[in-house]
Amino acid sequence: MERPIQFVLLAVVLWSSACDTEAKRRAAEAQKQAEERAIALQAEAAAEARIKQEKAEAEARRKQEVVSNPNAFLATSDLAYFDKGILNSYRQLMKVSVTNRAPYALTGLSGEVEWISDVGEVREKTMFSMRGSISPGDTKSFGTQDGSLNTGTTDSHAHKARVVFKQVKLVDVAEAAP
């Protein structure tokens, strides 16, 4: 009878050892899975941060492009001149419509009016500035009558004009909010 008890005790010890080993194996597997999840979450967070940073850099480049090359984003139409051509050829830009093709609201528009001869040569340049802002995709008229257009005059025989934008500012959303 001593032998069966020894077998039973041996079986209990082996079973207990096996259970302990299985519990340790399961705990190690759970630890490994938790570590893998943490690594995956860290990689995902790093990828999201990288994407966010790339988007912010792309946005900054777009804004810089608008500020450094405003003429590419602003189109003009409906130019009106004052022409006092009795003895002199006195000309002044009096009104112009501007379309903002930039994705940002703009203000502080300024540049040059190029006065062009009939053969297409630039004869004279005068400076201009525009007061007010223009929303993205909007068309707005600026004129000397209401003070939204300030422009110089020329004593040239040029009969055509071209508006060349040299400087703009992006409207700061925080400033624009009431």
Backbone hydrogen bonds in HBPLUS format (Angstrom, degrees):
<---DONOR---> <-ACCEPTOR-->    atom                        ^
c    i                          cat <-CA-CA->   ^        H-A-AA   ^      H-
h    n   atom  resd res      DA  || num        DHA   H-A  angle D-A-AA Bond
n    s   type  num  typ     dist DA aas  dist angle  dist       angle   num
A0005-ILE N   A0001-MET O   3.39 MM   4  6.57 157.1  2.45 141.6 147.5     1
A0006-GLN N   A0002-GLU O   2.99 MM   4  6.25 151.5  2.08 144.7 153.1     2
A0007-PHE N   A0003-ARG O   2.90 MM   4  6.20 156.6  1.95 155.1 161.8     3
A0008-VAL N   A0004-PRO O   2.85 MM   4  6.06 154.3  1.92 144.1 151.5     4
A0009-LEU N   A0005-ILE O   2.74 MM   4  5.98 163.6  1.77 151.7 156.3     5
A0010-LEU N   A0006-GLN O   2.75 MM   4  5.88 159.3  1.79 146.4 153.0     6
A0011-ALA N   A0007-PHE O   2.75 MM   4  5.88 155.1  1.81 143.8 151.3     7
A0012-VAL N   A0008-VAL O   2.82 MM   4  6.06 155.4  1.88 149.4 156.2     8
A0013-VAL N   A0009-LEU O   2.88 MM   4  6.11 162.2  1.91 151.2 155.8     9
A0014-LEU N   A0010-LEU O   2.85 MM   4  6.04 164.3  1.87 151.2 155.8    10
A0015-TRP N   A0011-ALA O   2.77 MM   4  5.87 160.1  1.81 147.0 153.5    11
A0016-SER N   A0012-VAL O   2.82 MM   4  5.91 159.4  1.86 147.7 153.7    12
A0017-SER N   A0013-VAL O   2.87 MM   4  6.03 153.9  1.94 145.2 152.6    13
A0018-ALA N   A0014-LEU O   2.79 MM   4  5.98 155.9  1.85 147.7 154.8    14
A0019-CYS N   A0015-TRP O   2.83 MM   4  6.06 156.1  1.89 147.4 154.0    15
A0020-ASP N   A0016-SER O   2.93 MM   4  6.09 157.5  1.98 143.7 150.1    16
A0021-THR N   A0017-SER O   2.85 MM   4  6.04 157.0  1.91 147.4 153.8    17
A0022-GLU N   A0018-ALA O   2.85 MM   4  6.05 157.0  1.91 147.6 154.1    18
A0023-ALA N   A0019-CYS O   2.87 MM   4  6.07 155.6  1.93 148.3 155.0    19
A0024-LYS N   A0020-ASP O   2.94 MM   4  6.16 154.7  2.00 144.4 151.5    20
A0025-ARG N   A0021-THR O   2.86 MM   4  6.08 150.7  1.95 144.3 152.9    21
A0026-ARG N   A0022-GLU O   2.88 MM   4  6.10 159.3  1.92 148.8 153.9    22
A0027-ALA N   A0023-ALA O   2.89 MM   4  6.06 158.2  1.94 145.9 152.3    23
A0028-ALA N   A0024-LYS O   2.90 MM   4  6.04 156.6  1.95 144.5 151.0    24
A0029-GLU N   A0025-ARG O   2.91 MM   4  6.13 154.1  1.98 145.1 152.5    25
A0030-ALA N   A0026-ARG O   2.87 MM   4  6.10 157.7  1.92 149.3 155.2    26
A0031-GLN N   A0027-ALA O   2.89 MM   4  6.09 155.8  1.95 145.8 152.9    27
A0032-LYS N   A0028-ALA O   2.89 MM   4  6.09 155.6  1.95 145.7 152.4    28
A0033-GLN N   A0029-GLU O   2.92 MM   4  6.17 158.0  1.97 148.3 154.0    29
A0034-ALA N   A0030-ALA O   2.91 MM   4  6.10 155.6  1.97 146.9 153.8    30
A0035-GLU N   A0031-GLN O   2.95 MM   4  6.19 155.8  2.01 147.9 154.2    31
A0036-GLU N   A0032-LYS O   2.93 MM   4  6.18 154.9  1.99 146.7 153.8    32
A0037-ARG N   A0033-GLN O   2.89 MM   4  6.13 155.3  1.95 148.0 154.5    33
A0038-ALA N   A0034-ALA O   2.96 MM   4  6.18 157.4  2.01 145.9 152.2    34
A0039-ILE N   A0035-GLU O   2.93 MM   4  6.17 156.8  1.98 147.9 154.1    35
A0040-ALA N   A0036-GLU O   2.90 MM   4  6.10 158.1  1.95 146.0 152.4    36
A0041-LEU N   A0037-ARG O   2.84 MM   4  6.07 157.9  1.89 150.9 156.9    37
A0042-GLN N   A0038-ALA O   2.93 MM   4  6.13 154.8  1.99 145.6 152.6    38
A0043-ALA N   A0039-ILE O   2.88 MM   4  6.12 157.6  1.93 149.1 155.3    39
A0044-GLU N   A0040-ALA O   2.88 MM   4  6.08 156.2  1.94 147.0 153.8    40
A0045-ALA N   A0041-LEU O   2.88 MM   4  6.05 159.8  1.92 147.4 152.9    41
A0046-ALA N   A0042-GLN O   2.89 MM   4  6.08 156.2  1.95 146.7 153.5    42
A0047-ALA N   A0043-ALA O   2.89 MM   4  6.10 154.9  1.96 145.8 152.7    43
A0048-GLU N   A0044-GLU O   2.90 MM   4  6.14 159.9  1.94 150.6 155.9    44
A0049-ALA N   A0045-ALA O   2.91 MM   4  6.10 156.7  1.97 146.2 152.9    45
A0050-ARG N   A0046-ALA O   2.88 MM   4  6.07 153.6  1.95 145.1 152.6    46
A0051-ILE N   A0047-ALA O   2.90 MM   4  6.14 158.3  1.95 149.9 155.5    47
A0052-LYS N   A0048-GLU O   2.89 MM   4  6.06 161.1  1.92 148.4 153.9    48
A0053-GLN N   A0049-ALA O   2.88 MM   4  6.05 156.0  1.94 145.5 152.2    49
A0054-GLU N   A0050-ARG O   2.88 MM   4  6.11 156.9  1.93 147.6 154.0    50
A0055-LYS N   A0051-ILE O   2.90 MM   4  6.14 156.9  1.96 150.3 156.4    51
A0056-ALA N   A0052-LYS O   2.97 MM   4  6.19 157.2  2.02 146.0 152.4    52
A0057-GLU N   A0053-GLN O   2.90 MM   4  6.15 154.8  1.97 148.1 155.2    53
A0058-ALA N   A0054-GLU O   2.88 MM   4  6.09 155.8  1.94 146.4 153.2    54
A0059-GLU N   A0055-LYS O   2.90 MM   4  6.09 158.1  1.95 149.6 155.5    55
A0060-ALA N   A0056-ALA O   2.96 MM   4  6.17 155.6  2.02 144.1 150.8    56
A0061-ARG N   A0057-GLU O   2.93 MM   4  6.19 151.7  2.01 145.1 152.9    57
A0062-ARG N   A0058-ALA O   2.92 MM   4  6.22 155.3  1.98 148.5 155.1    58
A0063-LYS N   A0059-GLU O   2.95 MM   4  6.22 162.4  1.98 151.7 156.2    59
A0064-GLN N   A0060-ALA O   2.90 MM   4  6.08 159.1  1.95 145.8 152.0    60
A0065-GLU N   A0061-ARG O   2.87 MM   4  6.06 150.2  1.96 146.2 154.4    61
A0066-VAL N   A0062-ARG O   3.07 MM   4  6.38 155.5  2.13 149.0 154.5    62
A0067-VAL N   A0063-LYS O   3.02 MM   4  6.32 163.7  2.05 153.4 157.5    63
A0068-SER N   A0064-GLN O   2.80 MM   4  5.88 157.7  1.85 150.4 157.0    64
A0069-ASN N   A0065-GLU O   2.87 MM   4  5.71 136.5  2.06 140.8 150.4    65
A0072-ALA N   A0069-ASN O   3.17 MM   3  5.89 152.1  2.25 119.3 125.6    66
A0073-PHE N   A0070-PRO O   2.94 MM   3  5.35 153.6  2.01 112.9 121.2    67
A0101-ARG N   A0073-PHE O   2.70 MM  28  4.89 161.9  1.73 168.6 166.1    68
A0075-ALA N   A0099-THR O   3.00 MM  24  5.08 161.8  2.03 143.3 149.1    69
A0099-THR N   A0075-ALA O   2.75 MM  24  5.08 161.5  1.78 152.1 158.2    70
A0077-SER N   A0097-SER O   2.91 MM  20  5.16 143.4  2.05 142.9 148.1    71
A0097-SER N   A0077-SER O   2.88 MM  20  5.16 167.5  1.90 164.7 160.4    72
A0080-ALA N   A0095-LYS O   2.86 MM  15  4.98 154.1  1.93 146.2 145.1    73
A0094-MET N   A0080-ALA O   2.69 MM  14  5.47 164.3  1.72 150.9 154.9    74
A0095-LYS N   A0080-ALA O   3.23 MM  15  4.98 150.8  2.32 136.2 134.4    75
A0082-PHE N   A0092-GLN O   2.71 MM  10  5.13 154.0  1.78 150.7 159.8    76
A0092-GLN N   A0082-PHE O   3.01 MM  10  5.13 138.4  2.19 139.6 148.5    77
A0084-LYS N   A0090-TYR O   2.93 MM   6  5.14 161.1  1.96 153.8 157.5    78
A0091-ARG N   A0154-THR O   2.88 MM  63  5.30 162.0  1.91 151.6 157.6    79
A0154-THR N   A0091-ARG O   2.88 MM  63  5.30 153.4  1.95 149.2 157.2    80
A0144-THR N   A0094-MET O   2.87 MM  50  5.35 154.6  1.93 152.3 155.1    81
A0096-VAL N   A0142-PHE O   2.92 MM  46  5.48 152.0  1.99 157.2 165.4    82
A0142-PHE N   A0096-VAL O   2.80 MM  46  5.48 167.2  1.81 161.0 163.9    83
A0098-VAL N   A0140-LYS O   2.77 MM  42  5.38 165.1  1.79 151.3 154.1    84
A0140-LYS N   A0098-VAL O   2.84 MM  42  5.38 155.5  1.90 148.5 153.4    85
A0100-ASN N   A0138-ASP O   2.93 MM  38  5.66 164.2  1.95 167.0 169.1    86
A0137-GLY N   A0100-ASN O   2.70 MM  37  5.20 143.3  1.84 148.2 157.0    87
A0171-VAL N   A0105-ALA O   2.90 MM  66  5.36 170.7  1.91 138.1 137.3    88
A0106-LEU N   A0134-ILE O   2.91 MM  28  5.38 161.2  1.95 150.8 152.8    89
A0134-ILE N   A0106-LEU O   2.80 MM  28  5.38 150.5  1.89 152.3 161.2    90
A0107-THR N   A0169-LYS O   2.86 MM  62  5.23 153.4  1.93 151.5 157.4    91
A0169-LYS N   A0107-THR O   2.77 MM  62  5.23 152.0  1.84 162.5 160.1    92
A0130-MET N   A0109-LEU O   2.76 MM  21  5.25 151.7  1.84 167.5 164.2    93
A0110-SER N   A0167-GLN O   2.98 MM  57  5.30 142.9  2.12 156.0 156.5    94
A0166-LYS N   A0110-SER O   2.86 MM  56  5.99 161.0  1.90 138.4 144.9    95
A0167-GLN N   A0110-SER O   3.10 MM  57  5.30 159.9  2.14 144.9 140.7    96
A0111-GLY N   A0128-PHE O   3.12 MM  17  5.53 158.3  2.17 142.6 143.1    97
A0128-PHE N   A0111-GLY O   3.00 MM  17  5.53 149.0  2.10 139.5 138.7    98
A0112-GLU N   A0164-VAL O   2.89 MM  52  5.25 155.8  1.95 153.6 157.9    99
A0164-VAL N   A0112-GLU O   2.80 MM  52  5.25 171.5  1.81 171.0 171.7   100
A0113-VAL N   A0126-THR O   2.65 MM  13  5.17 160.5  1.68 156.5 163.3   101
A0126-THR N   A0113-VAL O   2.98 MM  13  5.17 154.4  2.05 139.7 147.9   102
A0114-GLU N   A0162-ARG O   2.73 MM  48  5.08 169.1  1.74 161.5 159.2   103
A0162-ARG N   A0114-GLU O   2.82 MM  48  5.08 144.0  1.94 139.5 151.2   104
A0115-TRP N   A0124-GLU O   2.81 MM   9  5.17 172.8  1.81 156.5 158.5   105
A0123-ARG N   A0115-TRP O   2.71 MM   8  5.65 160.1  1.75 163.9 170.9   106
A0116-ILE N   A0160-LYS O   2.77 MM  44  5.08 158.0  1.82 132.8 140.0   107
A0160-LYS N   A0116-ILE O   3.27 MM  44  5.08 155.7  2.33 153.3 153.7   108
A0117-SER N   A0121-GLU O   2.74 MM   4  5.25 160.6  1.77 153.0 157.5   109
A0120-GLY N   A0117-SER O   3.03 MM   3  5.23 163.7  2.05 111.2 114.7   110
A0152-GLY N   A0127-MET O   3.07 MM  25  5.76 150.7  2.16 167.4 171.9   111
A0129-SER N   A0150-ASN O   2.82 MM  21  5.26 143.6  1.95 148.1 158.3   112
A0150-ASN N   A0129-SER O   2.87 MM  21  5.26 167.9  1.89 164.2 165.4   113
A0131-ARG N   A0148-SER O   2.78 MM  17  4.60 156.2  1.83 125.4 133.6   114
A0138-ASP N   A0135-SER O   3.16 MM   3  5.35 162.6  2.19 127.2 128.6   115
A0149-LEU N   A0143-GLY O   2.99 MM   6  4.68 133.3  2.21 122.9 115.9   116
A0147-GLY N   A0144-THR O   3.27 MM   3  4.88 147.6  2.38  91.7 101.1   117
A0175-GLU N   A0172-ASP O   2.97 MM   3  5.23 121.3  2.33 102.4 117.3   118
A0176-ALA N   A0172-ASP O   2.94 MM   4  6.22 152.6  2.02 154.3 163.1   119
A0177-ALA N   A0173-VAL O   3.12 MM   4  6.23 139.9  2.29 145.9 153.9   120
